[in-house]
Amino acid sequence: MITHSVTSTPGSGAPVVLRYALIPVHGYGIAVATAARMLDPEGRGRARVMAVGETIPYGAQPVLVADTTVYSARGVEEMLQRWGPLPKPWLVLVADAPAKPVAEARYLVRALEGRLAGVATLPYLPVLRAVKGPEEALEHKDVQTAAGKLRRAMERK
């Protein structure tokens, strides 16, 4: 993948390479904020949540972030139908409950895999319900473990 500098770290003047452009399927929340921080643990600007209508910078890997409901799987399907000539996005599925996704959601995601660069999953993280932000979430061992698995999954392809 080709990347280029898109901004600089505040105060340093050093270029930062945006590697992951996160696109929430159904709005911004703690799960999306934490996923972005998981992909950029040092906070250097390698991952950023895109604003609605914002153009994905050249060289950045698009990443759709959705929960594991049928509603979100349908949202992913609708986004992919309008995707156009952009690079295939990754899909990060964030478990919304401590159970596996319902069959219809699993089947729909499986059917969409050919239109995706890959699918990575985050387990249900109950601590996300009790933290003030992603930095606080990353202080917890289970979140750190999930972050490591997410980075390894996305970097191996």
Buried (B, 14 or more C-beta within 10 A) or exposed (E): EEBEEBEEEEEEEEEBBBBBBBBBBBEBEBBBBBBBBBBBBEEBBBBBBBEEEEEBBEBBBBBBBBBBBBEBBBBBBEBBEEBEEEEBBBBBBBBBEEEEBEEEBBEBBEEBEEBBBBBBBBEBBEBBEEBEEBEBBBEBEEBBEBBEBBBEBBEEE
